[in-house]
Amino acid sequence: MSGATHTSRHPRTGGWRRWLGEQPIGGLFALPYVIFVLVIFAYPLGYAIYMAFHDYFFTAPGVNVDKPFVGFENFITVLSDPDVLQAFRNILVFLVINVPLTVVLSMILANVLNAGVRWAAMFRIAFYLPYITASVSLVGVWLLLFSQNGLINSILGSWAPDPSWLSNTRLAMPLIALYVTWKQLGFYILLYLAALQNVPKELHEAAEMDGCNGLQRFWHVTVPSVRSTTTLVLVLAIITGSNLFTEPYLLTNGGGPDGSSTTPVLLIYQLGIQQQNPDLASAIGMLLVILVGLMSMIANQLNKEK
């Protein structure tokens, strides 16, 4: 009797519940997104891994041609290509400039806006406007500003660099990093503004009573309180920066001058689509995925609360 009662109160989990869990309706609602992830992300990633390890090339529909397994040959080919190594060096230069600037500027500006500065709403719109504006139109403005006869060179006069900004092998990628930082700053400011809403005012009041000035309160109260958001910003900035394509494609005419602004993703496009070498392009993609994963893990570990 007691065993039957126990069974009725705690039904044995098994069968379909084992697969659908205790909340099958919730799983049903999540199913479209799971399908989306599988079709849009998982399947292309798996197929790219397959191409990276095979002598793969595009063929006409319906034509079956043998694509032999080549092991790590594609990876050895791309890693011995100076253009590929240059592209990875370029993206590291970009990340070294872009990621710290993004974190520091967005945190400081969000803190200033959150403090109730005058015209805060107008500044929020001004910061966010570049993020939602089409890149093509913004690129046109920057081309006008930093061209040989642009406004910046006119102001600098004899101090203007020669060759000019986007034609200079040393300045092209740093300028692109500054452009991307400025364009995406509004999005990261919004993330920090949302995080700052959850910082208890009592912490600032207690720090003020202990004699801390504004800078000390920012360093000892604000920065630790938004640590999780900083980790998110770091990871997002690394991922989006590593996938840089549009800006060098438009600003420097596809990675110029002399490949100084070529990025791995731009090289993937050139090799895979323009030159019909999808196996080499996939190998570069796999290397980029590994690099981004490692940098994201390092950023997460460095910013983890101890």
N, C-alpha and C positions, 0 to 999 in steps of 0.2 A: 504493500500500500504506500508506504513511505517512498519507495523507489519510484512508483508511478507519479506521485506528487512532485518528486524532485525533477523527473523528466519533463513534466508539463510546465514547471516554472522556468526551467533552463533547457530549452530544446537544444538538442545536439546540432551544433553548427556543421553543416556539411552540404554536399550537393551544390546547388546553384548559389547558396549563400557564401560558400567558400570562395567563389569567383567574383560575386557581386558585392560582398561585404555586408555590413549591417544596414547600410543605407543605399539600396539599389536605385532609388529614384535620383539620388545625388549623382551616382555613377552614370545614370542615363543622361542627365543634363551635361555632364562633363564629356560625354562621348563625342560630340561634334568637334570639340577642341583636340581631343586625343587623335581623331582621324585627321584633323588639319595638320597636327604636328607630324604624324606619321607620313602623310603624303607630301607636305611641303618641305620638311626638314630631314626626317629620318631616311626616307627613300633616296633623295638626292645625295645625302651624305654617304649612304651605303654604296650607291652606284659610283660615286667619285672615288671611293676607296678601291672598288673593283677596277676602274679605269687606270688608277695610279699604279697598279701591279700588273697591267697587261699592255701589250703593244696595240693600243686602241686607236682607231681612226673612224671618222664618219663615213658612212656608206649610203647609197641611195635606199629608199624604203623598199623592203622586200628582198634585198640582196644580203645573203649570209656569207661572210668572209671570216676565216679563222683569225682570232685575236689571241695569240699565244701569251701564256703567263711569262713574265720577264723578271719577277722578283723585285729587287730594289734597283734595277737598272735605271728606271726613270728618275728615281731620287738621286742616284749618283750623277746622272746627266745634268739635272738642274742645279745640284750643289757645286758642280764644276763649271757652271756658267757664270762668268763675271757679271752679267747683267742681272741675274737673279740675286747674287750676293749684294750687288749695289742697291737693288730694290729693298732688300731687308734692312740694309744699313740706313736707307732713307726713311723707312717707317720707324726705325728706332729713334732717329733724330726728331722726327715728328712727335713721337710719344713723349720724349724727354722734355720737349717744350710744351706740348699741348696739355698733357695730363696734370702736371703740377699747377700750371696756370689756371686750368679749369677748376680744380678743387679749391685753390686759395681764393681766387676772385669770386667764385660763386658763393663760397661760405661768407666772405667779408661783406659782399653786397647784400646778401640775404639778411645778414645780421643788421646791417644799416637800415634796410627797408623795414625789418621787423621792429626796430626801435622807434618807429613812428616818425620818420623823417618827413618833412614837408614835401608835398607833391609825390608821395610814395606811389600812389596809383598810376600816375603818369610815368614814373620811372619803371614800374613793373611792365607797363605796355611797351616802353621803349626798349627794355632788355629782351622782351619776348618776341617783339616784332621780327627781328632777323631770323629767328628760328622757324617761323611759320611762312616766311617769304620764300618764293622759289629761288633756288640756288642760281639759276641762269641770270636772273635780274641782278642779284647781289654781285655775282662775278663780274657782270658788266660794269658796275660801279667801281669795283676794285681795280679792274683793268684801266679805267679812266684815271683813277687816283695814282696808280703806281706805274703807269707807262712812261716811256722815255720823256715825253713832253707833258706828263700828268701834273696834277696839283702838288703832290708831295715833292717831286723834283723841282718844281718851280719855287716852292718855299725854301727848300734846302740850298738851291743855287749851286755854288761850287762844291758844296758838301754832298751832293747827290752821288750815289754809287755809280761807277762805270765799269762794266755794263749795268744797265738799270735793274731794278729789283727782280722782276720775274725772268729776266734774261741772264741773271747772274747765278752761276752754279752754286755759290755759297749762300746766297740769300733766298733762292726760290723756295726751298722746302721750309725754312723758318717762317717766311711770309705766309705760306699756306697754313702752317700751324697756327699762326696768329689769326688768320681769317676764320679757321674752323672754331677756334676758341671763342672768338667774338660771336660767331653765328649761333653756336649752341649754348651760349652762356645762360640765356633766358630759361631754358629747360631745367638746367641744374640749379638755378636760383629758386625755381618753384619747388624743387625737391627739398632744398634746405629750408625754405619758408615753411613748408608743411612740417618738417621735423622740429623747427624752432617753436611751433605752436604747442608741442608736447613737453617743452622744458619748463618745469615748475618755477614760478616767479619767486617762490620762497628761497630757492637756491641762490638767486642773484641778490635777494635782500639779505640773506645770511652772509654772503661774501662781502656785501657792501658794509654791513655792520662790523665785519672783521677788518675793515680798512682797505679792501681791495679797490683799486681804481678800475676804470673801464677796460683797459687792456688786460689787466689781471683777471677780471671776471670773464672776459672773452676766452682767455687761454685756459683757465682752470675750471670754468663752468660750462661755457657754450661748446667748446671743442670736444670735451669728453661726452657731453650729452648727445651730440649728433654723430657719434662714432659710426653707428650702423649705416647712417645715410652716407657718410664719407666713403665707407666700403662700397656701397652701391654706386656712388658717383665714380669712384676709381675703376671699378669693373666695367661700367658702361662706357666710360671714356676710353679705356683700353680697347674694348671690343669695337666700338664705332671708329676709333682712330685707326685700328689695324685694317679695317675694311675701307679705307680711304680710296675713292675712285673719282667721284664727280669733280672735285676741286682741281686736282692736277690735270685731269682730262680737259677741263675748260680753261683754267688759268694759264697753264704752261703748254698748251697744245699737245697733251698726251704724254707728259712726263719729262719735258725738256727743262732747261737746255742740257744736252748731252746725258740724258738719263738721270739728272740730279734730283728730279722730283718723281721719278717712276716708283710706283708702289707695287707690292706683290699682287694686289687685286687687279691693278691696271695691267700688269704683266700676264696674269691669268687670262684676261680678256684678249690681249694681243696674241698670245700663244694659242689659246683654245678656240677662239672665234675667227680671228683674222688670219692666222697661219695654219689653222686646222691641225693642231697638235693637242687634242684634249687629254691624252695620257700625261704629257709633261705639265700641262696646266693643272691637272688634278693632283699631281705630286706636289706642286707648289702650294696648292690649297691645303693639302694634308699637313705640310710643314707649317703653314700659317696657323692652322687650327691648334697644332701642338704648341706653337710659340704663344698664342693668345691664351691658351689654357694655363700654361706655366706662369705667365705674367699675372694672370688673374688670381691664381693660387697664391703667388708671392705677395701680391697686394693685399689679399684677404688675411694672410698670416701676419704681415707687418702691422696691419691696422686692427688686429684682434685685441680685444680687451684682456689685459694680463691680471 
